[in-house]
Amino acid sequence: MRPFLKLTCAAAAVFAFSGAATAQEYSFTFQSSDPAGNPNFELQQTWVEAIAERTDGDVKIELLPVGSVVEHNETQDAIAAGILDGHITDTSYFAGKDPAFGLIANPVGAWSAPQQMFDFMSEGGGNELMNELLEPYGLHFIGATTPGLEAFVSKVPLEGVDDLQGLKMRAPEGLVQQVFAAAGATPVNLPGSEVFTSLDKGVIDAADYSVFSTNQAQGLNDVAPHPVYPGFHSMPLVEVSMNKEKWDALPDDIKTAFEETVAEFAQRQVKALAENDAEAVAAAKESGEITVHDWSEEERAEFRKIAQGEWEKVAAKSEKAQKVYDQLTTYLQEKGLVD
């Protein structure tokens, strides 16, 4: 009953906004999974500006921060119901509906760079897979972005897979926890708000958290001075999607504007955050108090091999998850990214 009441109450607020926006030919309300002030949210605003400019103001998008209308894991239902028009969000939030969402969103260990994932989406059938997953829920997938390959936070030196044995670490539920447990670590589920305190007090020794620059800005590397960068594990797929009926009703030139500006935004986001990371890494090294560890290709391959075993387990949970697994592993093999 709670989600229904929440969506119903939220609808009134959004409908009020829609009524005030009739001056625009195409006015939409999207919700982000990032809070206002977060670097990701600020970059997402540049997409809003870009599509307005590309369409000479014909498209106006109101981008709201996480939790403004519904919770982060309720946006899919809100879009299907017409309460929101679209979202910019981590696809893994919907793994509870079908494990295929979790597998395509973050096949832990698969990607070593954002462009590898973008190539899979555009050339390896990933875009089509996303629409196969989303359209039955009333959404259309426009394009993918990502904050980039996450760094790994650690209080102890980590040079490879063997050092994960018994490591007490924070990891989100689902595939990320599964893979680290299979690698010998002891993952625990903690909200992001508790990561710093848990590291500082010794409750955990490491954490899967965010990109290097965010970790640095929040002081995580100060209490856990052995980060692994570039990361070896997690790179989330962040989808830009909207209500399918509303998408279908758009003229082709507006659809093209959506697709092109999302693709451009993805490259802009990756570039900006990579630059932030480079500056943060340089500052960390210069401090003399933080040791940045970079895993060898052999160690990364070993971690990926462990991850593949967990991908198989997820694939067995649904027909669509199996399809994602088959297409993903075929692509990775063809590109020489896995054996």
C-alpha positions in Angstrom: 0.0 0.0 0.0 2.8 2.4 0.8 4.3 2.7 -2.7 0.8 3.1 -4.2 -0.1 5.9 -1.8 3.3 7.5 -2.4 2.9 7.4 -6.2 -0.6 8.8 -5.9 0.5 11.7 -3.8 3.5 12.3 -6.0 1.2 12.4 -9.1 -0.5 15.6 -7.9 2.8 17.4 -7.6 3.9 16.4 -11.1 0.6 17.1 -12.7 0.7 20.6 -11.2 4.1 21.1 -12.7 2.9 19.8 -16.1 0.1 22.3 -16.1 2.5 25.1 -15.6 4.7 24.0 -18.5 2.3 24.1 -21.3 4.2 26.8 -23.1 6.7 24.2 -24.3 5.8 21.8 -27.1 7.4 18.9 -25.3 7.7 19.2 -21.5 8.9 16.2 -19.5 9.8 15.5 -15.8 12.7 13.2 -15.2 14.1 12.1 -11.8 17.8 11.3 -11.2 19.1 8.7 -8.8 21.7 11.3 -7.7 21.2 14.1 -5.1 21.4 17.8 -6.0 24.9 19.1 -5.8 26.4 15.7 -6.7 28.9 16.0 -9.6 26.8 13.4 -11.5 23.6 15.5 -11.1 25.4 18.7 -12.1 26.6 16.9 -15.3 23.1 15.6 -16.0 21.9 19.1 -16.0 24.2 19.8 -19.0 22.2 17.2 -20.9 18.9 19.0 -20.1 20.5 22.2 -21.4 21.9 20.4 -24.5 18.6 18.9 -25.7 16.8 22.2 -25.2 19.4 23.9 -27.4 19.4 21.1 -30.0 15.6 21.4 -30.4 15.5 25.2 -30.3 13.6 25.1 -27.0 11.0 22.6 -28.2 12.0 20.1 -25.6 12.0 21.2 -21.9 13.0 18.7 -19.3 12.7 19.3 -15.6 15.3 17.1 -13.9 14.6 16.4 -10.3 17.1 15.0 -7.7 16.7 11.5 -6.1 13.7 11.1 -3.9 11.9 14.2 -5.2 8.8 12.4 -6.3 9.5 8.7 -5.5 12.3 6.7 -4.0 15.3 5.7 -6.2 14.0 2.2 -6.8 10.4 3.2 -7.6 11.0 5.4 -10.7 10.3 2.6 -13.1 6.8 2.1 -11.7 6.3 5.9 -11.6 7.2 6.2 -15.3 5.0 3.4 -16.4 2.1 5.0 -14.5 2.8 8.4 -16.1 3.7 10.0 -12.8 7.2 10.7 -14.1 8.1 10.9 -17.7 11.6 9.5 -17.4 14.7 8.9 -15.3 18.5 8.8 -15.2 19.3 5.9 -12.9 21.4 2.9 -12.2 19.7 -0.1 -13.9 20.7 -2.5 -11.1 18.0 -0.9 -8.8 15.5 -3.1 -10.7 17.2 -6.4 -10.4 14.4 -7.5 -8.0 12.0 -7.5 -11.0 14.3 -9.5 -13.2 18.0 -10.5 -12.4 18.7 -9.6 -16.0 18.6 -5.9 -15.0 21.4 -6.5 -12.4 23.6 -8.5 -14.8 23.5 -6.0 -17.7 23.8 -3.0 -15.2 27.0 -4.2 -13.6 28.6 -7.4 -14.8 31.3 -7.0 -12.1 34.8 -7.3 -13.5 33.8 -7.2 -17.2 34.8 -3.7 -18.1 38.2 -2.0 -17.8 37.0 1.3 -19.4 33.7 3.1 -20.1 34.3 2.9 -23.9 34.2 -0.9 -23.7 30.7 -0.8 -22.3 29.6 1.9 -24.7 30.8 -0.2 -27.6 28.9 -3.2 -26.3 25.8 -1.1 -26.1 26.0 0.3 -29.6 27.8 -2.6 -31.5 27.2 -5.7 -29.4 23.4 -5.5 -29.0 23.3 -3.9 -25.6 20.9 -1.2 -26.6 18.5 -3.8 -28.0 18.8 -5.9 -24.9 17.9 -2.9 -22.7 14.7 -2.3 -24.7 13.8 -6.0 -24.5 14.0 -5.7 -20.7 12.4 -2.3 -20.3 9.5 -2.2 -22.8 7.4 -4.8 -21.1 7.5 -2.5 -18.1 6.3 0.5 -20.2 9.7 2.2 -20.7 11.9 3.0 -23.7 15.7 3.0 -23.4 17.2 6.1 -24.9 20.9 5.6 -24.0 23.5 4.6 -21.5 26.0 6.6 -19.5 28.3 5.8 -16.5 30.3 7.7 -13.9 33.2 5.5 -14.9 35.2 2.7 -13.4 34.9 2.9 -9.6 38.0 3.0 -7.5 38.3 0.6 -4.5 38.8 1.9 -1.0 41.0 0.0 1.4 42.8 0.5 4.7 45.3 -2.3 3.9 47.5 -2.8 0.8 45.8 -4.9 -1.9 48.0 -6.0 -4.8 45.7 -8.8 -6.2 43.0 -11.4 -5.7 44.9 -13.2 -2.9 44.8 -10.1 -0.8 41.0 -10.2 -0.8 40.9 -13.3 1.4 39.1 -12.6 4.6 38.9 -8.9 3.7 36.0 -7.3 5.7 34.4 -4.9 3.2 31.3 -3.0 2.3 29.5 -4.0 -0.9 25.9 -3.5 -2.1 23.6 -6.5 -2.2 23.4 -8.6 -5.3 26.1 -9.5 -7.8 28.8 -7.2 -6.3 28.5 -9.0 -3.0 28.4 -12.4 -4.7 31.6 -11.8 -6.7 33.6 -10.5 -3.7 32.4 -13.4 -1.5 33.5 -15.9 -4.2 36.9 -14.1 -4.3 37.3 -14.8 -0.6 36.3 -11.5 0.9 33.7 -11.0 3.7 31.2 -8.4 2.3 28.6 -6.6 4.4 25.7 -4.5 3.3 26.1 -0.9 4.6 24.4 2.3 3.3 26.8 4.8 1.7 26.2 7.2 4.6 27.9 4.8 7.0 31.0 3.9 4.9 33.3 6.7 6.3 32.4 6.0 9.9 32.7 2.2 9.5 36.2 2.5 8.0 37.3 5.0 10.6 36.1 2.8 13.4 37.5 -0.4 11.9 34.1 -2.0 11.4 35.3 -2.7 7.8 38.7 -2.5 6.1 37.6 -1.8 2.6 34.6 -0.6 0.5 33.1 -0.7 -2.9 31.9 2.9 -3.0 32.5 5.4 -5.9 35.0 6.9 -8.3 38.3 8.1 -7.0 37.6 11.8 -6.9 34.4 11.3 -5.0 36.1 9.0 -2.5 38.9 11.6 -2.1 36.5 14.5 -1.7 34.6 12.7 1.1 37.8 11.9 3.0 37.6 8.1 2.5 41.2 7.9 1.3 42.4 9.7 4.4 41.0 6.9 6.7 41.7 4.1 4.1 45.0 5.2 2.5 45.5 2.2 0.1 43.0 2.8 -2.8 43.1 0.6 -5.9 43.0 2.8 -9.0 41.9 2.3 -11.7 39.3 0.1 -10.2 39.1 -3.6 -11.1 35.5 -4.3 -10.2 32.5 -2.1 -10.7 31.3 0.2 -13.4 27.5 0.8 -13.3 25.3 1.3 -16.4 23.2 4.4 -15.8 20.2 4.4 -18.1 18.3 7.3 -19.6 14.8 6.0 -20.3 11.3 7.4 -20.6 7.7 6.4 -20.8 7.3 4.2 -24.0 3.9 5.7 -25.1 5.3 9.2 -24.8 8.4 8.2 -26.7 6.4 6.5 -29.5 4.4 9.7 -29.9 7.5 11.9 -30.6 8.4 12.9 -34.1 11.6 11.3 -35.5 13.7 14.5 -35.3 12.9 14.8 -31.6 13.8 11.1 -31.0 17.1 11.7 -32.8 17.8 14.7 -30.6 17.2 12.6 -27.5 19.5 9.8 -28.7 22.3 12.1 -29.9 22.4 14.4 -26.9 22.4 11.4 -24.5 25.4 9.8 -26.3 27.2 13.1 -26.2 26.4 13.6 -22.6 27.8 10.1 -21.8 31.1 11.1 -23.3 31.1 14.4 -21.6 30.4 12.8 -18.2 33.1 10.2 -18.5 35.6 12.8 -19.6 34.8 15.3 -16.8 34.9 12.7 -14.1 38.1 11.1 -15.5 39.7 14.6 -15.3 38.5 15.0 -11.7 40.0 11.5 -10.9 43.3 12.4 -12.5 43.6 15.5 -10.4 42.5 13.7 -7.2 45.0 10.9 -7.8 47.8 13.4 -8.4 46.9 15.2 -5.2 46.7 11.9 -3.2 50.1 10.8 -4.4 51.7 14.2 -3.7 50.4 14.1 -0.1 52.7 11.2 0.6 50.1 9.7 3.0 48.1 7.8 0.4 49.5 4.8 -1.6 47.6 4.2 -4.9 47.7 0.6 -6.0 47.2 -0.4 -9.7 46.5 -4.1 -10.3 48.3 -5.9 -13.0 46.4 -7.2 -16.0 47.0 -10.8 -14.7 45.3 -10.0 -11.4 42.4 -8.2 -13.2 41.9 -11.3 -15.4 41.9 -13.5 -12.3 39.2 -11.4 -10.7 37.2 -11.4 -13.9 37.4 -15.2 -14.1 35.9 -15.5 -10.6 33.2 -13.0 -11.6 32.3 -15.0 -14.6 31.3 -17.9 -12.4 28.9 -15.6 -10.6 27.5 -14.3 -13.8 26.5 -17.9 -14.7 24.6 -18.2 -11.4 22.6 -15.0 -12.1 22.0 -16.2 -15.7 20.3 -19.3 -14.4 17.7 -17.3 -12.6 15.6 -16.1 -15.6 15.3 -16.5 -19.3 16.2 -12.9 -19.9 19.2 -13.0 -17.6 20.4 -16.0 -19.6 20.0 -14.0 -22.8 22.0 -11.1 -21.4 24.7 -13.6 -20.2 25.0 -15.3 -23.6 25.2 -12.0 -25.5 27.6 -10.4 -23.1 30.0 -13.3 -22.9 30.0 -13.8 -26.6 30.9 -10.2 -27.2 33.6 -10.3 -24.5 35.1 -13.4 -26.1 35.0 -11.9 -29.6 36.9 -8.8 -28.3 39.4 -10.8 -26.4 38.3 -9.4 -23.0 37.7 -12.9 -21.5 39.1 -16.4 -22.4 
